[in-house]
Amino acid sequence: MQDDATAEDGQAAAELQPEEGAELDRPDDTTVTSGWYALEISGVLTDLWDERLEGWRLEKLPGENTRVTGYVRDQSELYGAIAALRNMGLTLLRVELINNPDEEGAKV
């Protein structure tokens, strides 16, 4: 026999499920494309962070922020990079898809 809380949880979960055959209005996994991403971080990161952010480039911005730039293959890799920054106690200010920073005249 279920207690009231368990029954309410089950009812709430059922209400969140779409009706059978209903189309979901959400973006698919292609909304995050592979490419170069710039993640703006609050604070100035020193070269000591290079080790922890292997494969990413650090650029000090005017003021007290840092841009971390790297190539991302898919959505899970981007989310992994964001989670790694969070786990290091860093505050993410912005995520931006950019041109290849190695190309001449590329905007970062």
C-alpha positions, 0 to 999 in steps of 0.5 A, spaced: 500 500 500 502 506 497 503 512 502 500 519 500 506 522 499 508 516 494 501 516 490 502 524 489 509 523 487 507 518 482 501 522 480 505 528 479 510 524 474 504 522 470 502 529 469 509 531 466 509 525 461 506 527 454 500 524 451 501 518 447 503 520 440 504 528 442 510 531 439 514 535 444 516 542 443 524 542 444 530 543 441 534 537 438 541 535 440 543 539 434 542 545 437 549 545 440 554 544 434 561 542 433 566 548 433 570 553 437 567 556 443 569 562 448 567 561 455 567 567 459 569 566 466 569 571 472 575 573 475 583 572 472 585 565 471 593 564 472 597 560 468 596 554 473 589 553 471 592 551 464 593 544 467 586 543 469 583 546 463 588 542 458 586 543 451 583 550 452 586 557 451 586 562 457 585 570 455 585 575 460 580 580 458 579 587 460 577 588 467 577 582 472 575 576 467 578 571 463 576 568 456 577 560 455 577 558 448 577 551 445 574 546 440 568 542 442 565 536 438 558 536 441 553 538 446 556 533 451 563 535 451 560 543 451 556 541 458 562 537 460 567 543 460 561 547 463 561 542 469 568 542 470 568 550 470 563 549 475 566 544 479 573 548 480 568 554 483 568 558 477 563 563 475 561 562 468 558 569 465 557 567 457 558 562 452 559 563 445 560 560 438 566 563 435 570 563 429 576 559 429 581 563 433 587 560 429 584 563 422 587 570 420 582 575 422 577 571 426 573 574 431 573 572 438 
